[in-house]
Amino acid sequence: MKRNLIYVLLVIAATSGFTNCGKKDPNSPGIEFMPDMYRSPSLEYYSVHTIDGDTLYNAKHPVKGTVARGYMPYLYGDSTAEYERAGLNLKNPLEMSKRSVYEAEGEVLYGKFCIHCHGATGAGDGKVAAKLPGPPPAYNGPLKNLPEGKIFHTLTYGKGTMGSHASQLTQEERWKLVCYVQKLQGPKDSTKTTEKTIAESKPSEPKK
């Protein structure tokens, strides 16, 4: 009986000794068996570490002045003047001999990103358009003569109730989408002039 009691006391003492280890930190579990199996000693992605007193961030910004491979900087700003400039000077860089291929790929992108507002035929009758303050103009109507540069600029920065798609579509995808939008526009109406031409054709007021 005494021997059994001694064994019980020894077990209790050993258990309390293990559980009391590391009590300086109330969150510490005490002695851990192979902690590296579940607590990695390596530096984790996108986290902050303190090494020798210095705070280090794993996620680094690109070196200033560098350009990512395959990325072309967009040289037009987000303003009305730059929108007009893009309409005059910005041209589709894709190889036009593959126009039909780009239109087909642009149609797929249109079905994912545009059809809900602009509608299947670009008439501005998408399911979401009915809930907007005003439906988008039809591509074969008021936007029939909209130049490719302005279409791309709008996809990049957004315009009106339409937001920017630059974070969702690459530059090449946006140009493919432009190809399909131009297909929805149909042949340009030569009897109508663009808004820029109209503005330039107005006679200037005589100086006083």
N, C-alpha and C positions, 0 to 999 in steps of 0.2 A: 504493500500500500504506500509506504514511504517512498519506495523507488519510483512508483508511478507518479507520485506527486512531484518528485524531483524532475522527472522528465517533462511534466507539464510546465513547471516553472522555467526550465531551460528553454522550452519552445516559446513561451511567452516573452522571455527576455530577448531571445534572438529576433523574434518578430518585431518587438518594439524597437530594437536596435536598428533594424533595416528601415522601418517606417520613419524613424526620427532623422535619418540622414538627409541633409539638405534642407532642414527646416528654416534656414535663414531666408530662403525664398519660398513663400507660401504656395507658389504655383509649381514648384519643383516636385516631381514624383519621387524624389529620393534616388536610390540606386536604380539605374536603367540597364537593361540587358540589351547590348548591341544597339545603342541609340542611332548609329549611322544607318541602320536599316530603314528607318522612317523619318529621321531628321537629317536631311542632306547637308554635309559640310560645304558643299560647293556654292558658288554665287548664283542666285536665281535670276531669271530674266526680269527686266523692268522692275527692279527693286532697288532699295537704297541700302548701302552698307557703310559702316564706319571702320576704317582701317588706319591704325596709327593716328587716331584722332581726326582724320580727314573724312568728310562725308562724300561718298562717291555714288554716282548714278550710273546704272548699267546701260540705260537707254541714252545713247549719245545723239546729238544733233549732227546732221551732215556738215562737212567742212564748208565754210563760207565760200561761195563762188563756184562750187562744184555742181554739176548737173547729173542727175541719175541716167544710167544707160538706157537708151531707147526713148528718152523723154525730150520733147522739144519745148523750150520756153515759149509761152504765149506772150506776144509783144504788144497786146492791146489791153488797156485798162478798163475798169468797170465804170464807165461814164457814158452819157449820151453822145458826147463828141467822139469818143472811141468807138461806140456802136456804129456811128455814121462812117467813120474811117474804115472800120472793118468791112462795111458793106461795099465800099469803093475799091479797096485794095486786097482784101483777103480772098484767096482762091483755094479751091480744093486741091491738096497735094497728091491725092491718090491717082493711080494710073488709070486714065479714062478708058483704056482698051478693055479693062475689066469692069466696066461700069455696071453691066447686068449682074455680075457676081456681088458687087458692093450693094446694089439695090436689094438683092435677095437677103443678104446679111443684115442690111439696114431694116428690112421689113420685120425680121425676127426681133431686133432691138426695139423697134417701134411697138410691137405687140407687148413687150415687157414694160416699157417705160412711158409710152405716150398715148396708147389707145384709150386708156381710162379717162383722159380729158379730151383729146382731140378726135376721138372716134375712129372707127375702122377705115373710113375714107378720108379722114382729115377735115370733116365738115364741122368740127367743134361740138359734136353731139355725143361725147363719151358719157358714161354713167356718172362719173364724178363731176363733169362739167355742169350738170343741172344744179349742183349744190354750191357752185361758185357764184360770186357776185355778178359775174358776166361770163358767158361761155367764150372760149377762145375763137378768134376769127377762122373762117374756113381757108384751107390752103389753096383751094381753087377759086377763092373769092377775093376778099381784101388782101390776102397774103400771096396772091398769085405771082406777083412780080418781086417778092422779097428775095434779095440776092443771097447767095450761099454764104457769104461772109457774115451777114447779119444773123442767119439761121445758126451758124456755128457759134457766134458770139453769144446768142441767147442761150444756147445749150450750155455754154461755159459759165456764164454769170447769172443767167435767169433774167426774166423781164416780166413786169406786171405781177400777176398771181403765180406765174411759173417760176419755180426755184432753180438753182444751179444744179446741173447734172454732172459737173466735173469730177465729183468724188465717186460717181457711180459708173461713169463711162470714160474709157481712155480717149485720147485725142483721135486715134484712128477709128474707134467705134463711133465717135461723134460725127466724123466726116462720112462714115458709111450711112449713118442716120440721115445726114444732110442729103445724100444721094436719093434715099427713098422719099424724103419729104419733097424733093424737087420732082420726083415722079408723080406724087400726089398733086403737086401744083399744076402739072400739065404744061403745055407749050406756053411760053411767055406771051402776054398780050401786047403786041407792038403798038396798039392804039392808045395804050395807057403809059404813063411815065411813072417812074419811081418817085417816092416822096422826096428824095434828095434832088432829083431833077426839077421837080415842081418848085422846091424852095429856091433853087438857083435861077429859075426862069422868071421869078417875080421881079419886076422892075424896081430898082432901088430908088428911094425917095431923094429928090434933089436936095443938095446941101443948102442950108440957109446961110 
